[in-house]
Amino acid sequence: MRLIPDQDERDLAAMCRQLLAAECPTTLARALHRPDGERITPGLWKALAGVGLLGLAIEETFGGAGGGLPELGIFCVEAGRALCPMVVHSTVHAALAVDWLGGAEARAAWLPTLASGAARGTTALCSPRNAADLASGLHARQHVDGHWWLSGVADFVADADLADLMVVAADTGSGTMGFVVDATSPGITLEPLTMMGGHRAATVRFESVLIDEPRRALGELAGSDLRRVANARLALLCLDLVGVAEAVLQRTVDHTKMRAQFGRPIASFQAAQHLVADMHIALAAARLAAHSAVFWIGRGIPATRETAIARMHASRIKQITLDAHQLHGGMGYVVDTDLHLYSERARVLATLGGGADIAAKWLEAEMNWENRID
């Protein structure tokens, strides 16, 4: 793992930042607070698909760009910085799940569709409250003709109302199976959930949903493979939070240089300097931990210990946004500014799949397991 990005990585980050600056203004994030607000613009979606970012970590054979998980992490940082709509993350996570869990037939069927932007996706593979809980709430039974029927409830499915495909895991009684489900299938109903910051999720009910195409079955899923997908999703969200913190820190530094008290900029006051320094230290730790988790997951292992550490550090980004509000004199809470958009995103993403307290339990379990092996 490199601590300093090479030229290719810097070029990728610059390209992502330039594209998002042009196609993803903060007005798009503001629109999410309105019930009728546009969730994603056709221009942004087309631009992301056009340069291969939706399939950045997918093999070229299946219509992707041939990159790896670390390259996708670079995009996630810039997505957080730009407050990129979360439906982009949901589609990328769905593509990763199909790629890592599916066989050749399923990958050939669905990856080109997701990588090209022809379809949007989402996932329901684990508990939204604790990613270590690999029970999604769905059950599958197989008919004598070989077809599968899905029933149950999947909670907090991100962007389910915009998804064309849902990658789900279901208990078969003897194991866990993965499926790619058409979101418009008969028997699927959505109940929208209210979330902070305009983020959208839904409770998805499955009532005898028929899976009659072999290419929609991902096969039986090993627990380690499913955990790797869940950890990858969390680690990438941690990098999104890093991008949020980078944008907030830069805004705060610029503001403290401009805002004056007692005849001089508040950046000259030691108390303000110490607070900014603490923000920078917390951000640096979160960045390194998240990149480490993504690096090891990209090497083919679940990396639960690294993901837990990344999650614990990323949870501190909520405090970075609160400190930014303080240094802005509290005016960041006024919706006439954009600072509240970042703090709301930080609060949501720091809890999905489990916050710092949940991640600490993963770390404890990993350390206990290692001690038993020793």
VOBA-1610 file (N, C-alpha, C; in pm, whole numbers, padded with zeros to 5 digits, always signed):
BEGIN
Met+00084-00120+00000Met+00000+00000+00000Met+00088+00125+00000Arg+00064+00215-00098Arg+00140+00341-00106Arg+00072+00448-00020Leu+00153+00520+00057Leu+00100+00629+00136Leu+00088+00758+00054Ile+00169+00768-00051Ile+00166+00886-00138Ile+00116+00843-00275Pro+00009+00904-00326Pro-00046+00863-00456Pro+00053+00887-00569Asp+00052+00796-00668Asp+00138+00815-00783Asp+00069+00906-00884Gln+00134+00928-00998Gln+00082+01024-01095Gln-00051+00977-01154Asp-00064+00847-01180Asp-00190+00797-01235Asp-00306+00821-01137Glu-00280+00799-01009Glu-00385+00821-00909Glu-00419+00969-00896Arg-00319+01054-00905Arg-00347+01199-00900Arg-00426+01242-01021Asp-00393+01185-01138Asp-00466+01220-01260Asp-00612+01174-01252Leu-00633+01053-01196Leu-00770+01004-01181Leu-00849+01093-01087Ala-00789+01132-00975Ala-00857+01220-00880Ala-00891+01354-00944Ala-00798+01408-01023Ala-00820+01537-01088Ala-00933+01527-01190Met-00937+01416-01264Met-01044+01398-01362Met-01179+01387-01295Cys-01185+01309-01186Cys-01312+01295-01112Cys-01357+01429-01055Arg-01263+01504-01001Arg-01297+01633-00941Arg-01348+01730-01046Gln-01284+01730-01161Gln-01325+01820-01268Gln-01464+01785-01320Leu-01489+01655-01339Leu-01620+01612-01389Leu-01730+01646-01289Leu-01706+01618-01162Leu-01809+01643-01061Leu-01831+01793-01040Ala-01726+01872-01053Ala-01742+02017-01040Ala-01833+02071-01150Ala-01824+02011-01269Ala-01904+02059-01382Ala-02047+02007-01377Glu-02065+01881-01331Glu-02196+01816-01342Glu-02270+01799-01210Cys-02202+01825-01098Cys-02264+01798-00967Cys-02249+01919-00874Pro-02314+02030-00904Pro-02307+02146-00815Pro-02383+02119-00684Thr-02356+02199-00583Thr-02424+02178-00454Thr-02574+02201-00464Thr-02619+02267-00570Thr-02764+02284-00588Thr-02834+02149-00604Leu-02761+02050-00655Leu-02819+01917-00667Leu-02840+01856-00530Ala-02742+01873-00440Ala-02758+01823-00303Ala-02868+01898-00230Arg-02881+02025-00257Arg-02988+02103-00194Arg-03125+02053-00238Ala-03133+02010-00365Ala-03262+01965-00419Ala-03312+01841-00347Leu-03221+01763-00287Leu-03261+01641-00218Leu-03351+01670-00098His-03346+01792-00046His-03428+01827+00070His-03573+01851+00031Arg-03600+01861-00099Arg-03738+01880-00145Arg-03796+01746-00187Pro-03918+01717-00152Pro-03978+01589-00192Pro-03977+01567-00342Asp-03988+01678-00419Asp-03991+01667-00564Asp-03855+01699-00625Gly-03750+01706-00541Gly-03618+01742-00590Gly-03559+01634-00679Glu-03482+01677-00778Glu-03420+01584-00871Glu-03307+01510-00801Arg-03314+01376-00801Arg-03216+01295-00729Arg-03084+01286-00804Ile-03090+01277-00934Ile-02969+01275-01016Ile-03005+01327-01154Thr-02919+01408-01209Thr-02947+01466-01340Thr-02901+01371-01451Pro-02970+01372-01563Pro-02927+01289-01677Pro-02785+01322-01720Gly-02748+01450-01711Gly-02614+01490-01752Gly-02506+01428-01666Leu-02527+01428-01534Leu-02429+01368-01442Leu-02419+01219-01465Trp-02533+01152-01476Trp-02532+01006-01495Trp-02460+00969-01625Lys-02491+01042-01731Lys-02429+01016-01861Lys-02279+01042-01856Ala-02240+01147-01786Ala-02097+01179-01777Ala-02021+01072-01699Leu-02077+01026-01588Leu-02012+00922-01508Leu-01998+00793-01587Ala-02103+00756-01659Ala-02097+00634-01740Ala-02002+00650-01857Gly-02001+00770-01914Gly-01921+00793-02034Gly-01771+00779-02012Val-01723+00815-01894Val-01579+00804-01866Val-01546+00675-01791Gly-01645+00589-01770Gly-01619+00458-01711Gly-01618+00453-01561Leu-01666+00556-01492Leu-01660+00557-01346Leu-01759+00461-01282Leu-01871+00434-01348Leu-01968+00340-01291Leu-01916+00197-01294Gly-01825+00171-01385Gly-01764+00038-01393Gly-01615+00042-01371Leu-01571+00133-01286Leu-01428+00156-01268Leu-01356+00032-01219Ala-01418-00046-01130Ala-01352-00164-01072Ala-01395-00293-01139Ile-01459-00284-01257Ile-01507-00401-01329Ile-01413-00432-01445Glu-01392-00560-01472Glu-01305-00601-01582Glu-01356-00547-01716Glu-01263-00521-01806Glu-01300-00471-01937Glu-01383-00575-02013Thr-01360-00703-01985Thr-01436-00810-02050Thr-01586-00794-02028Phe-01623-00738-01913Phe-01764-00720-01879Phe-01809-00575-01890Gly-01739-00498-01970Gly-01780-00360-01997Gly-01727-00257-01900Gly-01638-00297-01809Gly-01584-00204-01712Gly-01458-00136-01760Ala-01398-00059-01669Ala-01276+00015-01701Ala-01149-00061-01665Gly-01164-00175-01597Gly-01048-00256-01567Gly-00964-00210-01450Gly-01019-00123-01367Gly-00944-00077-01249Gly-00965-00170-01132Gly-00922-00126-01016Gly-00938-00205-00894Gly-01012-00127-00789Leu-01025-00188-00673Leu-01097-00123-00564Leu-01027+00006-00518Pro-00894+00012-00510Pro-00831+00139-00472Pro-00864+00253-00567Glu-00873+00224-00698Glu-00910+00329-00793Glu-01054+00374-00769Leu-01140+00279-00739Leu-01279+00316-00707Leu-01283+00400-00580Gly-01194+00371-00486Gly-01185+00451-00364Gly-01148+00596-00392Ile-01063+00617-00490Ile-01026+00754-00528Ile-01149+00830-00576Phe-01231+00764-00657Phe-01355+00828-00701Phe-01447+00859-00583Cys-01455+00767-00487Cys-01545+00787-00373Cys-01506+00909-00291Val-01376+00934-00277Val-01332+01054-00206Val-01385+01179-00276Glu-01369+01183-00407Glu-01415+01299-00482Glu-01568+01308-00482Ala-01636+01192-00479Ala-01782+01193-00471Ala-01829+01254-00340Gly-01760+01223-00230Gly-01795+01285-00103Gly-01767+01433-00103Arg-01657+01472-00160Arg-01622+01614-00167Arg-01728+01693-00243Ala-01783+01632-00348Ala-01880+01700-00433Ala-02025+01674-00393Leu-02046+01593-00286Leu-02182+01555-00245Leu-02256+01486-00359Cys-02186+01396-00426Cys-02245+01322-00538Cys-02364+01240-00489Pro-02474+01237-00562Pro-02593+01162-00519Pro-02560+01017-00485Met-02622+00965-00380Met-02589+00832-00331Met-02636+00721-00424Val-02724+00750-00518Val-02765+00647-00613Val-02646+00599-00695Val-02546+00683-00710Val-02424+00642-00780Val-02352+00535-00700His-02337+00559-00568His-02275+00459-00481His-02354+00328-00483Ser-02487+00339-00477Ser-02570+00219-00473Ser-02549+00134-00597Thr-02538+00197-00713Thr-02517+00124-00838Thr-02379+00060-00842Val-02278+00134-00796Val-02142+00080-00792Val-02134-00039-00697His-02200-00030-00582His-02200-00141-00486His-02269-00263-00545Ala-02378-00242-00619Ala-02447-00354-00683Ala-02357-00423-00785Ala-02282-00345-00861Ala-02191-00403-00960Ala-02081-00484-00892Leu-02027-00432-00783Leu-01925-00507-00709Leu-01981-00639-00657Ala-02103-00635-00606Ala-02164-00757-00551Ala-02181-00863-00660Val-02229-00824-00776Val-02245-00920-00886Val-02109-00973-00929Asp-02011-00883-00938Asp-01877-00922-00984Asp-01811-01021-00890Trp-01824-00998-00758Trp-01755-01081-00660Trp-01832-01205-00620Leu-01963-01202-00634Leu-02045-01313-00585Leu-02101-01400-00697Gly-02111-01347-00818Gly-02178-01417-00926Gly-02085-01503-01010Gly-02145-01594-01082Gly-02072-01677-01177Gly-02058-01606-01311Ala-02000-01675-01407Ala-01972-01614-01537Ala-02099-01570-01607Glu-02207-01651-01598Glu-02332-01616-01666Glu-02394-01490-01608Ala-02399-01480-01477Ala-02457-01362-01413Ala-02372-01239-01439Arg-02241-01253-01433Arg-02153-01137-01456Arg-02168-01086-01598Ala-02174-01179-01695Ala-02190-01138-01834Ala-02325-01072-01860Ala-02426-01113-01784Ala-02561-01060-01804Ala-02579-00922-01745Trp-02524-00898-01624Trp-02559-00777-01550Trp-02449-00672-01541Leu-02323-00712-01545Leu-02216-00612-01528Leu-02212-00510-01642Pro-02222-00550-01769Pro-02223-00447-01874Pro-02338-00348-01860Thr-02452-00398-01813Thr-02570-00312-01794Thr-02546-00208-01687Leu-02485-00250-01575Leu-02459-00157-01465Leu-02342-00065-01497Ala-02237-00118-01558Ala-02118-00037-01587Ala-02146+00071-01691Ser-02237+00043-01783Ser-02268+00140-01888Ser-02369+00245-01844Gly-02431+00224-01729Gly-02533+00317-01682Gly-02670+00287-01740Ala-02683+00176-01814Ala-02813+00142-01870Ala-02913+00103-01762Ala-02861+00061-01646Ala-02948+00026-01533Ala-02886+00079-01406Arg-02971+00108-01310Arg-02927+00147-01177Arg-02952+00032-01080Gly-02869+00023-00980Gly-02881-00089-00889Gly-02873-00049-00743Thr-02905-00146-00658Thr-02889-00130-00514Thr-02870-00270-00455Thr-02842-00278-00325Thr-02814-00406-00262Thr-02892-00421-00132Ala-02920-00547-00099Ala-02976-00583+00032Ala-02909-00715+00070Leu-02788-00704+00125Leu-02705-00821+00151Leu-02677-00844+00299Cys-02702-00744+00382Cys-02675-00757+00526Cys-02760-00656+00601Ser-02751-00661+00731Ser-02830-00570+00813Ser-02780-00426+00799Pro-02867-00329+00782Pro-02824-00190+00773Pro-02774-00135+00906Arg-02804-00205+01014Arg-02762-00160+01148Arg-02629-00220+01191Asn-02595-00335+01131Asn-02470-00403+01167Asn-02429-00489+01047Ala-02327-00443+00974Ala-02287-00512+00852Ala-02234-00652+00878Ala-02199-00683+01003Ala-02154-00818+01037Ala-02270-00917+01041Asp-02392-00865+01050Asp-02510-00950+01049Asp-02549-00973+00903Leu-02516-01090+00851Leu-02535-01117+00710Leu-02674-01169+00677Ala-02768-01150+00767Ala-02908-01186+00742Ala-02981-01064+00687Ser-03028-01073+00563Ser-03093-00958+00499Ser-03241-00952+00529Gly-03299-01058+00589Gly-03442-01059+00616Gly-03523-01128+00508Leu-03457-01186+00407Leu-03526-01253+00298Leu-03507-01404+00307His-03607-01475+00255His-03603-01622+00252His-03633-01668+00111Ala-03567-01776+00070Ala-03586-01829-00065Ala-03625-01976-00057Arg-03720-02014-00142Arg-03754-02156-00153Arg-03757-02193-00300Gln-03713-02314-00330Gln-03703-02357-00468Gln-03820-02449-00504His-03884-02420-00617His-03995-02501-00666His-03941-02625-00736Val-04026-02721-00758Val-03983-02845-00824Val-03932-02821-00966Asp-03975-02710-01028Asp-03929-02680-01164Asp-03795-02608-01165Gly-03737-02585-01045Gly-03605-02522-01036Gly-03610-02373-01014His-03727-02313-01027His-03741-02169-01004His-03737-02139-00854Trp-03699-02015-00823Trp-03692-01971-00684Trp-03802-01870-00655Trp-03846-01868-00529Trp-03945-01771-00482Trp-03887-01700-00360Leu-03892-01568-00362Leu-03838-01487-00252Leu-03949-01424-00171Ser-03934-01431-00039Ser-04029-01366+00051Ser-03952-01305+00167Gly-04014-01205+00231Gly-03951-01142+00346Gly-03945-00991+00331Val-03870-00930+00421Val-03860-00783+00425Val-03714-00743+00434Ala-03672-00655+00345Ala-03538-00596+00349Ala-03553-00450+00391Asp-03485-00413+00498Asp-03502-00279+00555Asp-03390-00185+00511Phe-03420-00057+00504Phe-03324+00048+00472Phe-03245+00016+00345Val-03316-00017+00237Val-03251-00042+00109Val-03233+00094+00040Ala-03109+00134+00023Ala-03078+00268-00030Ala-03124+00281-00175Asp-03191+00393-00203Asp-03231+00430-00340Asp-03310+00320-00410Ala-03388+00245-00334Ala-03464+00135-00393Ala-03564+00185-00495Asp-03614+00307-00476Asp-03715+00359-00567Asp-03658+00396-00703Leu-03526+00415-00712Leu-03463+00449-00839Leu-03396+00329-00905Ala-03389+00218-00833Ala-03313+00103-00881Ala-03392+00022-00984Asp-03320-00024-01085Asp-03377-00120-01180Asp-03348-00263-01135Leu-03234-00281-01067Leu-03192-00412-01020Leu-03160-00407-00872Met-03193-00512-00800Met-03157-00525-00659Met-03080-00655-00640Val-02959-00644-00586Val-02879-00762-00556Val-02906-00798-00411Val-02963-00916-00388Val-03008-00953-00255Val-02951-01089-00215Ala-02946-01112-00085Ala-02911-01242-00029Ala-03031-01296+00046Ala-03056-01426+00034Ala-03173-01485+00098Ala-03135-01618+00161Asp-03196-01645+00275Asp-03174-01770+00348Asp-03257-01881+00283Thr-03190-01991+00249Thr-03259-02103+00186Thr-03293-02214+00285Gly-03252-02198+00410Gly-03270-02303+00509Gly-03147-02389+00525Ser-03071-02403+00418Ser-02947-02480+00423Ser-02824-02395+00393Gly-02847-02267+00366Gly-02738-02177+00332Gly-02792-02044+00287Thr-02709-01968+00218Thr-02747-01836+00168Thr-02726-01830+00018Met-02827-01782-00053Met-02820-01767-00199Met-02825-01619-00234Gly-02759-01584-00344Gly-02764-01449-00395Gly-02849-01443-00521Phe-02919-01331-00539Phe-03006-01316-00655Phe-02997-01172-00707Val-03016-01157-00838Val-03032-01025-00900Val-03179-01013-00937Val-03249-00924-00869Val-03394-00916-00881Val-03433-00792-00961Asp-03525-00809-01052Asp-03585-00695-01123Asp-03671-00618-01023Ala-03640-00490-01005Ala-03710-00411-00903Ala-03857-00391-00933Thr-03899-00419-01057Thr-04040-00403-01093Thr-04114-00537-01091Ser-04052-00640-01037Ser-04115-00772-01035Ser-04245-00770-00955Pro-04346-00845-00997Pro-04470-00858-00917Pro-04437-00914-00780Gly-04501-00856-00679Gly-04478-00900-00543Gly-04384-00812-00464Ile-04320-00714-00529Ile-04230-00622-00461Ile-04303-00491-00432Thr-04303-00450-00307Thr-04361-00321-00269Thr-04261-00243-00187Leu-04263-00111-00202Leu-04170-00021-00134Leu-04244+00067-00036Glu-04184+00084+00082Glu-04235+00178+00180Glu-04124+00280+00208Pro-04135+00402+00157Pro-04029+00500+00174Pro-04001+00530+00321Leu-03875+00552+00353Leu-03833+00586+00488Leu-03780+00729+00492Thr-03809+00798+00599Thr-03762+00934+00616Thr-03621+00933+00674Met-03527+00999+00607Met-03389+01004+00653Met-03339+01147+00648Met-03232+01173+00722Met-03174+01307+00727Met-03107+01343+00595Gly-03106+01472+00567Gly-03028+01522+00455Gly-03081+01487+00319Gly-03206+01448+00311Gly-03262+01417+00180Gly-03222+01281+00127His-03151+01200+00205His-03115+01066+00159His-03241+00981+00152Arg-03243+00890+00055Arg-03362+00809+00031Arg-03333+00661+00055Ala-03421+00596+00123Ala-03415+00452+00143Ala-03558+00403+00157Ala-03574+00272+00154Ala-03709+00216+00162Ala-03704+00079+00228Thr-03814+00044+00291Thr-03837-00094+00332Thr-03897-00166+00212Val-03833-00273+00170Val-03877-00346+00050Val-03936-00480+00093Arg-04061-00500+00058Arg-04130-00625+00093Arg-04137-00717-00030Phe-04099-00840-00008Phe-04104-00942-00113Phe-04213-01043-00076Glu-04311-01057-00163Glu-04419-01153-00140Glu-04424-01251-00257Ser-04357-01364-00238Ser-04351-01469-00341Ser-04305-01412-00475Val-04188-01349-00473Val-04130-01292-00595Val-04061-01404-00672Leu-04100-01423-00796Leu-04051-01534-00877Leu-03916-01499-00941Ile-03819-01590-00928Ile-03690-01581-00996Ile-03684-01699-01091Asp-03716-01676-01218Asp-03727-01786-01313Asp-03619-01785-01420Glu-03517-01700-01404Glu-03406-01697-01499Glu-03279-01744-01429Pro-03210-01844-01481Pro-03087-01892-01418Pro-02981-01784-01401Arg-02977-01687-01493Arg-02875-01584-01484Arg-02898-01488-01367Arg-03017-01493-01307Arg-03046-01407-01192Arg-03001-01470-01059Ala-02962-01595-01062Ala-02915-01662-00940Ala-02763-01654-00934Leu-02712-01598-00826Leu-02567-01584-00808Leu-02505-01707-00746Gly-02588-01802-00706Gly-02536-01924-00645Gly-02529-01912-00495Glu-02483-02020-00433Glu-02470-02021-00287Glu-02352-01934-00247Leu-02372-01853-00143Leu-02272-01754-00102Leu-02200-01800+00023Ala-02069-01798+00018Ala-01989-01825+00137Ala-01992-01702+00228Gly-01989-01726+00359Gly-01995-01614+00452Gly-01880-01518+00436Ser-01760-01568+00407Ser-01644-01480+00391Ser-01657-01392+00268Asp-01714-01447+00160Asp-01734-01366+00038Asp-01837-01257+00061Leu-01945-01293+00130Leu-02050-01196+00158Leu-01998-01087+00251Arg-01917-01126+00350Arg-01861-01027+00441Arg-01764-00934+00368Arg-01691-00988+00271Arg-01600-00903+00194Arg-01676-00796+00117Val-01789-00834+00058Val-01871-00736-00014Val-01925-00631+00083Ala-01973-00675+00199Ala-02026-00581+00298Ala-01917-00487+00347Asn-01796-00540+00371Asn-01686-00456+00417Asn-01642-00358+00309Ala-01644-00403+00184Ala-01606-00313+00075Ala-01701-00194+00068Arg-01829-00220+00084Arg-01928-00111+00083Arg-01899-00011+00195Leu-01871-00061+00315Leu-01843+00027+00428Leu-01714+00104+00407Ala-01610+00037+00358Ala-01482+00104+00339Ala-01493+00215+00234Leu-01569+00190+00128Leu-01589+00293+00026Leu-01669+00410+00081Leu-01766+00382+00167Leu-01841+00491+00231Leu-01751+00570+00325Cys-01654+00502+00389Cys-01557+00574+00472Cys-01476+00672+00388Leu-01442+00633+00266Leu-01368+00724+00179Leu-01456+00838+00131Asp-01584+00813+00112Asp-01677+00923+00084Asp-01675+01023+00198Leu-01675+00972+00321Leu-01668+01061+00438Leu-01537+01139+00442Val-01429+01077+00397Val-01301+01148+00387Val-01314+01267+00293Gly-01381+01245+00179Gly-01404+01356+00087Gly-01489+01466+00147Val-01590+01427+00224Val-01673+01524+00296Val-01586+01608+00389Ala-01500+01541+00465Ala-01415+01612+00561Ala-01314+01702+00491Glu-01261+01658+00378Glu-01166+01742+00305Glu-01232+01872+00259Ala-01354+01860+00209Ala-01426+01981+00164Ala-01457+02072+00282Val-01500+02013+00393Val-01535+02092+00512Val-01412+02161+00569Leu-01301+02089+00576Leu-01179+02148+00632Leu-01130+02264+00546Gln-01134+02248+00414Gln-01090+02356+00327Gln-01181+02478+00341Arg-01311+02456+00348Arg-01404+02567+00368Arg-01375+02638+00500Thr-01344+02560+00602Thr-01321+02617+00734Thr-01193+02699+00738Val-01087+02646+00679Val-00960+02721+00674Val-00979+02853+00599Asp-01048+02847+00486Asp-01072+02969+00409Asp-01153+03069+00490His-01253+03020+00564His-01339+03110+00642His-01261+03174+00757Thr-01178+03097+00825Thr-01104+03155+00939Thr-01002+03258+00892Lys-00957+03249+00772Lys-00865+03350+00718Lys-00939+03478+00683Met-01066+03463+00649Met-01145+03579+00605Met-01216+03647+00722Arg-01267+03568+00817Arg-01348+03622+00926Arg-01257+03690+01029Ala-01291+03811+01066Ala-01208+03888+01160Ala-01281+03912+01291Gln-01206+03907+01401Gln-01255+03942+01535Gln-01145+04024+01604Phe-01187+04128+01670Phe-01092+04216+01740Phe-00984+04269+01646Gly-01026+04291+01522Gly-00935+04356+01428Gly-00838+04264+01358Arg-00850+04132+01373Arg-00760+04042+01301Arg-00832+03911+01269Pro-00784+03836+01169Pro-00850+03711+01131Pro-00850+03611+01246Ile-00958+03535+01259Ile-00964+03439+01369Ile-00863+03325+01349Ala-00809+03312+01227Ala-00706+03212+01203Ala-00579+03241+01282Ser-00565+03364+01329Ser-00445+03400+01406Ser-00459+03364+01554Phe-00581+03325+01597Phe-00602+03290+01737Phe-00562+03145+01762Gln-00494+03123+01873Gln-00442+02991+01902Gln-00553+02888+01919Ala-00663+02926+01980Ala-00774+02833+02001Ala-00828+02782+01867Ala-00843+02874+01771Ala-00890+02834+01638Ala-00788+02746+01569Gln-00660+02778+01585Gln-00555+02698+01523Gln-00554+02556+01578His-00572+02544+01710His-00573+02411+01772His-00691+02328+01722Leu-00806+02392+01708Leu-00924+02319+01662Leu-00906+02271+01519Val-00851+02357+01434Val-00826+02318+01295Val-00721+02207+01290Ala-00621+02215+01375Ala-00520+02109+01379Ala-00581+01975+01420Asp-00671+01977+01516Asp-00738+01854+01558Asp-00823+01797+01444Met-00888+01885+01369Met-00967+01840+01254Met-00878+01774+01150His-00762+01836+01127His-00669+01782+01028His-00614+01646+01071Ile-00582+01630+01198Ile-00529+01503+01248Ile-00634+01393+01235Ala-00757+01424+01273Ala-00865+01325+01263Ala-00889+01286+01117Leu-00883+01383+01027Leu-00901+01355+00885Leu-00788+01266+00832Ala-00665+01297+00869Ala-00551+01218+00820Ala-00563+01073+00866Ala-00604+01052+00990Ala-00620+00916+01041Ala-00732+00843+00966Ala-00843+00910+00944Ala-00954+00849+00872Ala-00915+00815+00729Arg-00839+00902+00665Arg-00797+00878+00527Arg-00707+00754+00518Leu-00606+00747+00603Leu-00514+00634+00599Leu-00584+00503+00632Ala-00671+00504+00733Ala-00740+00382+00773Ala-00833+00333+00662Ala-00905+00424+00597Ala-00997+00384+00491Ala-00923+00331+00369His-00815+00397+00331His-00737+00349+00217His-00675+00212+00247Ser-00634+00191+00371Ser-00579+00061+00409Ser-00684-00049+00395Ala-00805-00023+00443Ala-00912-00122+00433Ala-00942-00154+00287Val-00954-00050+00205Val-00984-00072+00063Val-00871-00149-00005Phe-00748-00120+00029Phe-00633-00189-00029Phe-00640-00339-00001Trp-00664-00376+00124Trp-00662-00518+00160Trp-00786-00591+00110Ile-00901-00525+00110Ile-01021-00587+00053Ile-01000-00610-00097Gly-00935-00515-00163Gly-00905-00531-00305Gly-00810-00646-00333Arg-00736-00690-00232Arg-00646-00806-00245Arg-00719-00938-00227Gly-00850-00933-00203Gly-00928-01056-00199Gly-00960-01111-00062Ile-00937-01034+00044Ile-00968-01081+00179Ile-01076-00991+00240Pro-01151-01043+00338Pro-01255-00959+00399Pro-01202-00836+00471Ala-01083-00847+00534Ala-01020-00734+00603Ala-01114-00669+00703Thr-01175-00753+00787Thr-01270-00700+00885Thr-01200-00612+00988Arg-01080-00650+01030Arg-01009-00567+01127Arg-00980-00429+01070Glu-00931-00424+00946Glu-00901-00295+00884Glu-01028-00213+00860Thr-01136-00282+00824Thr-01262-00211+00803Thr-01316-00154+00934Ala-01302-00230+01041Ala-01347-00181+01172Ala-01270-00056+01213Ile-01140-00059+01194Ile-01057+00057+01228Ile-01095+00177+01142Ala-01115+00151+01013Ala-01155+00260+00923Ala-01289+00319+00965Arg-01382+00232+01004Arg-01514+00278+01044Arg-01507+00363+01171Met-01424+00322+01265Met-01412+00397+01390Met-01353+00535+01365His-01253+00543+01278His-01195+00674+01248His-01290+00759+01164Ala-01360+00696+01070Ala-01452+00773+00985Ala-01566+00832+01066Ser-01604+00765+01174Ser-01712+00818+01258Ser-01676+00951+01321Arg-01546+00979+01333Arg-01502+01107+01390Arg-01523+01223+01295Ile-01553+01191+01171Ile-01575+01299+01074Ile-01701+01377+01108Lys-01797+01314+01176Lys-01912+01390+01225Lys-01866+01505+01314Gln-01766+01477+01400Gln-01716+01581+01489Gln-01643+01690+01411Ile-01575+01651+01303Ile-01509+01751+01219Ile-01611+01850+01165Thr-01726+01801+01121Thr-01827+01893+01069Thr-01884+01981+01179Leu-01898+01929+01300Leu-01947+02010+01411Leu-01846+02118+01450Asp-01718+02083+01449Asp-01614+02183+01477Asp-01613+02290+01369Ala-01641+02250+01246Ala-01648+02348+01137Ala-01761+02447+01161His-01875+02397+01207His-01986+02487+01240His-01945+02586+01348Gln-01872+02538+01447Gln-01828+02627+01555Gln-01736+02737+01502Leu-01643+02700+01417Leu-01550+02799+01363Leu-01616+02892+01263His-01731+02851+01212His-01808+02940+01127His-01901+03030+01209Gly-01885+03025+01340Gly-01970+03107+01426Gly-02113+03060+01430Gly-02134+02931+01399Gly-02269+02876+01401Gly-02350+02905+01277Met-02297+02988+01187Met-02379+03025+01071Met-02396+02909+00974Gly-02313+02805+00988Gly-02327+02689+00902Gly-02458+02616+00920Tyr-02523+02638+01034Tyr-02652+02574+01057Tyr-02764+02642+00979Val-02737+02761+00930Val-02835+02833+00850Val-02831+02774+00709Val-02946+02740+00654Val-02948+02669+00527Val-02911+02759+00408Asp-02887+02888+00435Asp-02840+02973+00327Asp-02697+02939+00287Thr-02624+02870+00375Thr-02491+02821+00341Thr-02503+02674+00304Asp-02392+02615+00261Asp-02394+02474+00221Asp-02329+02382+00324Leu-02278+02437+00433Leu-02204+02354+00529Leu-02293+02246+00590His-02420+02276+00610His-02509+02177+00670His-02527+02054+00582Leu-02509+02071+00451Leu-02522+01957+00361Leu-02416+01851+00390Tyr-02296+01897+00424Tyr-02186+01805+00454Tyr-02207+01738+00591Ser-02252+01814+00688Ser-02271+01756+00821Ser-02384+01654+00820Glu-02488+01678+00741Glu-02597+01580+00733Glu-02551+01452+00664Arg-02471+01466+00560Arg-02419+01347+00491Arg-02329+01267+00585Ala-02248+01338+00663Ala-02159+01269+00757Ala-02238+01191+00861Arg-02345+01248+00911Arg-02425+01180+01015Arg-02490+01054+00958Val-02538+01059+00835Val-02604+00943+00776Val-02503+00833+00744Leu-02395+00868+00674Leu-02301+00767+00628Leu-02221+00706+00742Ala-02207+00779+00853Ala-02131+00726+00966Ala-02209+00623+01046Thr-02336+00605+01015Thr-02418+00510+01091Thr-02467+00392+01007Leu-02476+00406+00876Leu-02524+00297+00792Leu-02429+00178+00801Gly-02483+00065+00836Gly-02401-00055+00849Gly-02336-00069+00985Gly-02352+00032+01069Gly-02291+00026+01202Gly-02197+00142+01224Gly-02210+00206+01341Gly-02122+00318+01376Gly-01998+00270+01448Ala-01932+00362+01517Ala-01806+00331+01585Ala-01824+00226+01693Asp-01936+00229+01765Asp-01958+00131+01871Asp-01973-00010+01815Ile-02043-00022+01703Ile-02058-00153+01639Ile-01924-00201+01583Ala-01850-00108+01519Ala-01720-00144+01462Ala-01622-00189+01570Ala-01631-00130+01688Ala-01544-00171+01798Ala-01568-00317+01836Lys-01691-00362+01823Lys-01722-00502+01853Lys-01664-00594+01746Trp-01665-00548+01618Trp-01601-00628+01514Trp-01452-00644+01543Leu-01390-00534+01583Leu-01246-00537+01612Leu-01217-00629+01730Glu-01299-00621+01833Glu-01280-00707+01949Glu-01292-00854+01909Ala-01391-00886+01827Ala-01411-01024+01783Ala-01292-01073+01701Glu-01240-00986+01614Glu-01124-01024+01533Glu-01002-01049+01619Met-00979-00964+01717Met-00863-00979+01803Met-00875-01105+01889Asn-00995-01135+01937Asn-01015-01256+02015Asn-00991-01380+01930Trp-01035-01373+01804Trp-01013-01486+01714Trp-00864-01507+01688Glu-00791-01398+01666Glu-00647-01409+01643Glu-00575-01463+01766Asn-00620-01424+01882Asn-00558-01474+02006Asn-00582-01623+02024Arg-00702-01671+01982Arg-00731-01814+01992Arg-00642-01893+01897Ile-00617-01836+01778Ile-00530-01905+01682Ile-00387-01913+01735Asp-00340-01803+01796Asp-00204-01802+01851Asp-00191-01902+01965
//
